[in-house]
Amino acid sequence: MFRVGIIGCGLIGKKRVQAIQKISNNDNHFGKIVLCCDIDYSKACQLADLCKGEPCSSWQEITRNKNVDVIVVSTVNKFLAPIVIEALQNGKQVLCEKPLGRNVEESRAILNTLSQASSLKPQIPLVLKTGFNHRHHPGIMKAKELVDQGEIGPLYYIRCRYGHGGRPGYDKEWRADKDLCGGGELLDQGVHVVDLFRWFMGIFEDAFGYIPTYFWDMPVEDNAFALFKTIRNQVASMHTSWTQWKNIFSFEVFGEAGYIIVDGLGGSYGPETLKIGKRPRTQSLDLRISYEGGAPEEETIIFDGPDVSWELEWKEFIGAIKEKRQPIGDGLDGFEANRMIEAVYRSAKENRPVKITEIE
């Protein structure tokens, strides 16, 4: 049985607790939550009551606790790196909510600590997972499976739109504080998007971006427009927004043989739906395939029910610990996602395309 500590008892911390409880089936197979920590002690108490754990207000009570094996870090961005670093130094298995630190410097410090701590006890591999739950949405997982099977042929480009409209007083929340968050909407929802770009298309070479603040009175961007290019001239484009007055998630993948479109994430983003369109084609006697014009044949899959991405991600994390491997969406993925984000920030500042390798 893994003994779990939760550091950060806000919305995401609560989602993690609910996911662990849902899949544990009262036998603690996927972990038992023993401690909940928040600087707001009342929040720690509320979450501890929910999971029958104990509350605390100092995160060191968890990172230094010999009776804790696994730690979830779901604080505001400013505190992610110092907490994760100390947790790893104390030999804990860690799931860090995205982003993996406010910037590449913090991400790199986390990875360096992981390497150093792992070398001390190589017989017990440390697992570091970045909280990229979007990889575990059923529609996204199915899309990745279809792409890997070659159902739409070699990929040409990906296009993603992701956003919401905030809420009253959004510009007074921690996400509007540059010191606490490290960035605006590009880092907030955009880091999910660039992680999916990398997962589907691999390594990107160039980035170009524009990060305006249109509506909210805040020192960080409320919109982000970005283009990324691979060495194979494949392109991924995204628009993430805090002025998307009606919530949207649209992830479109186009290849030589067709396309896959995932819309919605459940809840306020609408039902999760996958469409796959395949171009009409013919096969010659020598087995060469050629594509014709005309409307593609389209199939739609609807994923009904609640958002299961949190449960599926936790299963992957615990599975990685048991199997002594790094998980899907690991620390390196978190670092590389932050690298792409930082390249966009530099591009917007200097008004030029930026080589992602410039970001060290």
VENSUL-V843747 format. One record per residue. N is the residue number from 0. RES is the residue in three letters. SS is DSSP state (2 for helix, 1 for strand, 0 for the rest). D_LAST is the distance of its C-alpha to the last C-alpha in whole Angstrom. Layout:
n->[N,N]
res->[RES,RES]
ss->[SS,SS]
d_last->[D_LAST,D_LAST]
This chain:
n->[0,1,2,3,4,5,6,7,8,9,10,11,12,13,14,15,16,17,18,19,20,21,22,23,24,25,26,27,28,29,30,31,32,33,34,35,36,37,38,39,40,41,42,43,44,45,46,47,48,49,50,51,52,53,54,55,56,57,58,59,60,61,62,63,64,65,66,67,68,69,70,71,72,73,74,75,76,77,78,79,80,81,82,83,84,85,86,87,88,89,90,91,92,93,94,95,96,97,98,99,100,101,102,103,104,105,106,107,108,109,110,111,112,113,114,115,116,117,118,119,120,121,122,123,124,125,126,127,128,129,130,131,132,133,134,135,136,137,138,139,140,141,142,143,144,145,146,147,148,149,150,151,152,153,154,155,156,157,158,159,160,161,162,163,164,165,166,167,168,169,170,171,172,173,174,175,176,177,178,179,180,181,182,183,184,185,186,187,188,189,190,191,192,193,194,195,196,197,198,199,200,201,202,203,204,205,206,207,208,209,210,211,212,213,214,215,216,217,218,219,220,221,222,223,224,225,226,227,228,229,230,231,232,233,234,235,236,237,238,239,240,241,242,243,244,245,246,247,248,249,250,251,252,253,254,255,256,257,258,259,260,261,262,263,264,265,266,267,268,269,270,271,272,273,274,275,276,277,278,279,280,281,282,283,284,285,286,287,288,289,290,291,292,293,294,295,296,297,298,299,300,301,302,303,304,305,306,307,308,309,310,311,312,313,314,315,316,317,318,319,320,321,322,323,324,325,326,327,328,329,330,331,332,333,334,335,336,337,338,339,340,341,342,343,344,345,346,347,348,349,350,351,352,353,354,355,356,357,358,359]
res->[MET,PHE,ARG,VAL,GLY,ILE,ILE,GLY,CYS,GLY,LEU,ILE,GLY,LYS,LYS,ARG,VAL,GLN,ALA,ILE,GLN,LYS,ILE,SER,ASN,ASN,ASP,ASN,HIS,PHE,GLY,LYS,ILE,VAL,LEU,CYS,CYS,ASP,ILE,ASP,TYR,SER,LYS,ALA,CYS,GLN,LEU,ALA,ASP,LEU,CYS,LYS,GLY,GLU,PRO,CYS,SER,SER,TRP,GLN,GLU,ILE,THR,ARG,ASN,LYS,ASN,VAL,ASP,VAL,ILE,VAL,VAL,SER,THR,VAL,ASN,LYS,PHE,LEU,ALA,PRO,ILE,VAL,ILE,GLU,ALA,LEU,GLN,ASN,GLY,LYS,GLN,VAL,LEU,CYS,GLU,LYS,PRO,LEU,GLY,ARG,ASN,VAL,GLU,GLU,SER,ARG,ALA,ILE,LEU,ASN,THR,LEU,SER,GLN,ALA,SER,SER,LEU,LYS,PRO,GLN,ILE,PRO,LEU,VAL,LEU,LYS,THR,GLY,PHE,ASN,HIS,ARG,HIS,HIS,PRO,GLY,ILE,MET,LYS,ALA,LYS,GLU,LEU,VAL,ASP,GLN,GLY,GLU,ILE,GLY,PRO,LEU,TYR,TYR,ILE,ARG,CYS,ARG,TYR,GLY,HIS,GLY,GLY,ARG,PRO,GLY,TYR,ASP,LYS,GLU,TRP,ARG,ALA,ASP,LYS,ASP,LEU,CYS,GLY,GLY,GLY,GLU,LEU,LEU,ASP,GLN,GLY,VAL,HIS,VAL,VAL,ASP,LEU,PHE,ARG,TRP,PHE,MET,GLY,ILE,PHE,GLU,ASP,ALA,PHE,GLY,TYR,ILE,PRO,THR,TYR,PHE,TRP,ASP,MET,PRO,VAL,GLU,ASP,ASN,ALA,PHE,ALA,LEU,PHE,LYS,THR,ILE,ARG,ASN,GLN,VAL,ALA,SER,MET,HIS,THR,SER,TRP,THR,GLN,TRP,LYS,ASN,ILE,PHE,SER,PHE,GLU,VAL,PHE,GLY,GLU,ALA,GLY,TYR,ILE,ILE,VAL,ASP,GLY,LEU,GLY,GLY,SER,TYR,GLY,PRO,GLU,THR,LEU,LYS,ILE,GLY,LYS,ARG,PRO,ARG,THR,GLN,SER,LEU,ASP,LEU,ARG,ILE,SER,TYR,GLU,GLY,GLY,ALA,PRO,GLU,GLU,GLU,THR,ILE,ILE,PHE,ASP,GLY,PRO,ASP,VAL,SER,TRP,GLU,LEU,GLU,TRP,LYS,GLU,PHE,ILE,GLY,ALA,ILE,LYS,GLU,LYS,ARG,GLN,PRO,ILE,GLY,ASP,GLY,LEU,ASP,GLY,PHE,GLU,ALA,ASN,ARG,MET,ILE,GLU,ALA,VAL,TYR,ARG,SER,ALA,LYS,GLU,ASN,ARG,PRO,VAL,LYS,ILE,THR,GLU,ILE,GLU]
ss->[0,0,1,1,1,1,1,0,0,0,2,2,2,2,2,2,2,2,2,2,2,2,2,2,0,0,0,0,0,0,0,1,1,1,1,1,1,0,0,0,2,2,2,2,2,2,2,2,2,2,2,0,0,1,1,1,0,0,0,2,2,2,2,0,0,0,0,0,0,1,1,1,1,0,0,0,2,2,2,2,2,2,2,2,2,2,2,2,2,0,0,0,1,1,1,1,1,0,0,0,0,0,0,2,2,2,2,2,2,2,2,2,2,2,2,2,2,2,2,2,0,0,0,0,0,0,0,1,1,1,1,0,2,2,2,2,0,2,2,2,2,2,2,2,2,2,2,2,0,0,0,0,0,0,1,1,1,1,1,1,1,1,1,0,0,0,0,0,0,2,2,2,0,2,2,2,0,2,2,2,2,0,0,0,2,2,2,2,0,2,2,2,2,2,2,2,2,2,2,2,2,0,0,0,0,1,1,1,1,1,0,0,0,0,0,0,0,0,0,0,0,0,1,1,1,1,1,1,1,0,0,0,0,0,1,1,1,1,1,1,1,0,0,0,0,0,0,1,1,1,1,1,1,1,1,0,0,1,1,1,1,1,1,0,0,0,2,2,2,0,0,1,1,1,1,1,1,1,0,0,1,1,1,0,0,0,0,0,1,1,1,0,0,0,0,0,1,1,1,1,1,1,1,0,0,0,0,0,2,2,2,2,2,2,2,2,2,2,2,2,2,2,2,0,0,0,0,0,0,1,2,2,2,2,2,2,2,2,2,2,2,2,2,2,2,2,2,2,2,2,0,0,0,1,1,2,2,2,0,0]
d_last->[39,36,36,33,32,31,29,29,33,32,32,30,31,34,33,32,35,37,35,36,39,40,39,40,44,45,45,41,40,36,36,38,37,38,36,35,33,33,33,36,38,40,38,37,41,41,39,40,43,42,41,43,41,41,39,37,35,33,30,30,34,32,29,31,34,35,37,34,32,30,28,27,25,26,25,24,20,20,22,20,17,20,22,21,19,23,24,22,23,27,27,27,26,24,24,21,22,19,17,15,15,15,11,7,8,11,11,9,12,14,13,13,17,18,17,19,22,23,23,26,28,27,31,29,26,24,23,21,21,19,22,22,26,26,25,29,31,34,33,30,30,33,31,29,32,34,31,30,34,34,36,34,33,30,28,28,26,25,26,26,28,27,29,31,33,33,36,38,36,32,31,32,30,27,25,26,25,21,21,22,20,17,18,21,22,19,17,21,22,20,17,20,21,17,18,21,20,18,21,23,21,18,15,15,14,14,14,17,18,21,21,25,27,30,32,31,31,28,25,23,23,26,25,22,22,20,20,17,18,18,19,22,23,23,22,22,23,23,25,24,27,29,32,33,36,37,34,33,31,31,29,30,29,31,32,34,37,36,34,34,33,33,34,34,33,36,38,37,35,38,39,37,38,37,38,38,39,40,41,45,45,47,47,49,52,49,47,44,43,43,43,45,45,47,45,43,45,43,43,42,41,41,40,42,42,39,36,35,31,31,34,32,29,30,32,29,28,31,31,28,29,32,31,29,26,23,24,23,20,19,16,13,15,14,10,10,13,11,8,11,12,10,10,14,14,12,15,18,17,17,19,18,16,12,11,9,7,6,4,0]
